Amino acid sequence: MLTKDIIMAELSDLEQEYRSFMVEHFADWRLWAEASQRMSDGEQVQEAEIPPALVTEYRFMEVVLEMEAAGTFDWANPKLRAVFAEVAQSSFYKTWGELIARISLRLARIAGVQTLIEIGAGRGNLTGIMLDQRGDTSGQPNLIITDANPVVLENMQKLTETYSQVSLETFLWDIRNMPSQELRALVHQPCLLYERASIVYATIPAIENLARVADLVVFGDYFNNTGRLYAYDEIAKRIGVQPLFYDDIRPVLEQHFKDHFLFDIRAQKEIDLPNTTLLIAWK
Ligand SMILES: C[S@@+](CC[C@H](N)C(=O)[O-])C[C@H]1O[C@@H](n2cnc3c(N)ncnc32)[C@H](O)[C@@H]1O
């Protein structure tokens, strides 16, 4: 039976590595919070003022404010897409993705997991990292990659061409809905579900649907653990990205899982970052 002590004994080196990275990388996050307020107030803010770790956030906000001023928000705007592509290549995103994959694989091993599910896989950045980390697939749990958007099917096709040895199944799943019988038929228990930055779009009620198939979850997502919001959060809200408060998530997890914890709580508290980025729950 899993406990937090057993899990942390398995993951303590990863926690220490990630904590050091986060504390150094996001040390100056408040400079960005203040700058985003000034941008929101209509002031000109130069990119040089922004801590390097948060420059892509600045570019994102710049494009969103520009579109707002023009009167239309468009997810397909080429400048916005370029910023998203940049985010996906950032050192934080790479470190975060590797952490999610490494934790998932280690937990899968100690829990005897038979199926891994990724949700919200989108362009396959996290899937690619998982495939790199996973290596030789013989004797490994089966891997099911899902997203609400059918483009995931094409993206996974491209990925499997790159990783010729890979075996994975692809499935459409809007996690605001219960998993279909068809999907459930592919899942062998115990099942570990992992993700990055998709619950923030699907929002908290989706967690109940995830718990219907998963015995363990690794959520790489932004959960606000201080209750404080900043100008950049308010701008994100205006384009439909709602902040998710850990205080609202906790009761849902308590209802559906035996236990859970915020893996990066020490880093979050050390620099008073508003968001945590990794949560583990199990039944
Ligand atoms: C920011 S992208 C993250 C992509 C990928 N997880 C990664 O880290 O590279 C968000 C993804 O969440 C997916 N998503 C948003 N709402 C969803 C929902 N209700 N059900 C399933 N996926 C969803 C989007 O289609 C998109 O692919």
The ligand as an SDF file (V2000), in Angstrom:
LIG
                    3D

 27 29  0  0  0  0  0  0  0  0999 V2000
   -1.1940   24.1140  -22.7760 C   0  0  0  0  0  0  0  0  0  0  0  0
   -1.6280   22.7060  -23.6730 S   0  0  0  0  0  0  0  0  0  0  0  0
   -0.6110   21.4880  -22.9170 C   0  0  0  0  0  0  0  0  0  0  0  0
   -0.2180   20.3820  -23.8470 C   0  0  0  0  0  0  0  0  0  0  0  0
    0.6260   19.2530  -23.2300 C   0  0  0  0  0  0  0  0  0  0  0  0
   -0.0340   18.7260  -22.0440 N   0  0  0  0  0  0  0  0  0  0  0  0
    2.0180   19.7020  -22.8910 C   0  0  0  0  0  0  0  0  0  0  0  0
    2.3060   19.9160  -21.7140 O   0  0  0  0  0  0  0  0  0  0  0  0
    2.8160   19.8470  -23.8000 O   0  0  0  0  0  0  0  0  0  0  0  0
   -3.2430   22.3390  -23.0490 C   0  0  0  0  0  0  0  0  0  0  0  0
   -3.8720   21.1060  -23.6330 C   0  0  0  0  0  0  0  0  0  0  0  0
   -5.0490   20.8020  -22.8660 O   0  0  0  0  0  0  0  0  0  0  0  0
   -6.0290   20.3190  -23.7570 C   0  0  0  0  0  0  0  0  0  0  0  0
   -7.3420   20.4730  -23.1490 N   0  0  0  0  0  0  0  0  0  0  0  0
   -7.9900   21.6210  -22.8420 C   0  0  0  0  0  0  0  0  0  0  0  0
   -9.2130   21.3520  -22.3630 N   0  0  0  0  0  0  0  0  0  0  0  0
   -9.3410   19.9910  -22.3640 C   0  0  0  0  0  0  0  0  0  0  0  0
  -10.3620   19.1050  -21.9910 C   0  0  0  0  0  0  0  0  0  0  0  0
  -11.5340   19.5680  -21.5380 N   0  0  0  0  0  0  0  0  0  0  0  0
  -10.1720   17.7690  -22.1340 N   0  0  0  0  0  0  0  0  0  0  0  0
   -8.9950   17.2980  -22.6030 C   0  0  0  0  0  0  0  0  0  0  0  0
   -7.9700   18.1070  -22.9800 N   0  0  0  0  0  0  0  0  0  0  0  0
   -8.1380   19.4260  -22.8580 C   0  0  0  0  0  0  0  0  0  0  0  0
   -5.8520   21.1830  -25.0010 C   0  0  0  0  0  0  0  0  0  0  0  0
   -6.4340   20.5790  -26.1490 O   0  0  0  0  0  0  0  0  0  0  0  0
   -4.3300   21.2750  -25.0740 C   0  0  0  0  0  0  0  0  0  0  0  0
   -3.8010   20.2520  -25.8750 O   0  0  0  0  0  0  0  0  0  0  0  0
  1  2  1  0
  2  3  1  0
  2 10  1  0
  3  4  1  0
  4  5  1  0
  5  6  1  0
  5  7  1  0
  7  8  2  0
  7  9  1  0
 10 11  1  0
 11 12  1  0
 11 26  1  0
 12 13  1  0
 13 14  1  0
 13 24  1  0
 14 15  1  0
 14 23  1  0
 15 16  2  0
 16 17  1  0
 17 18  1  0
 17 23  2  0
 18 19  1  0
 18 20  2  0
 20 21  1  0
 21 22  2  0
 22 23  1  0
 24 25  1  0
 24 26  1  0
 26 27  1  0
M  CHG  2   2   1   9  -1
M  END
$$$$
